[in-house]
């Protein structure tokens, strides 16, 4: 069972929804009503945590979530990231100046149609390869602390944090969640995961399916055939078994894929310890470095860059 601090909200289901796939990270979706239907279906199926960001769209995804779900059902939490934006060429840029962070929080509240954010992450550059900001962490994070004290934010998280950044942030405020890269192929967030486990912090891996680079791995095939599951379900199930701190956020625009992703929680319960160990052994975690993404992540960056041309 994952626990979100600062309010002691217990989450019994560790499969959450990453909202960007429903709307696209640039511009509106081709079928907005279809995107809203998938969001509503997720709630009907028991999903209570949604991942999003001002930069998705930009602002399009937050507006769709608000249109689909408000008034938000009791227990539903939207985790929104601030501190990142999009350039004129659709590139990802750091936007963590305190005035910008404050504006983005207010924009997200307006877009979601809520008076307070249940969880707001500050996007950092600690997990590379994006350049780190010249703005001191204490200044940008200090804005979220101030807004929390004003009642506009209930919980504070970090995204793209290094171990050092997490430690500095914890000196300022309780941290409810950290979102970093981590999947079967890319273990660069393993030290941060350890810090989250030690601190009782929810760890939310982004790109949990390694940007679609998992299909050729035999270690997934055996468990998938034995359990009548898909390789993607096995990859998600492994994340859930890797640590009780982990909450996964796969994204989809397809209702059938949504159901399959949610079913990965049951798959996780049926993986054997030997299967989990073999999957864990795909990567030597002792050599994983926070600022060195796996090749699958670099391929994803190149694909995104090519799509902007």
Secondary structure, 3 states (H helix, E strand, C coil): CEEECCCCEEECCCECEECHHHHCCECCCCCHHHHHHHHHHHHHCCCCEEEEECCCECCHHHHHHHHHHCCCCCCCEEEEEECEEECCCCCEEECCCHHHHHHHHHHHHHHHCCCCECEEEEECCCCCCCCCCCCCHHHHHHHHHHHHHCCCECCEEEECCCHHHHHHHHHHCCCCEEEEECCCCCCCCHHHHHHHHHHCCEEEEECCCHHHCCCCCHHHHHHHHHHCCCHHHHHHHHHHHHCCCECECCCCCCHHHHHHHHHHHHHHHHCCHHHHHHHHCCCCHHHCCCCCCCHHHHHHHHHHHHHCC
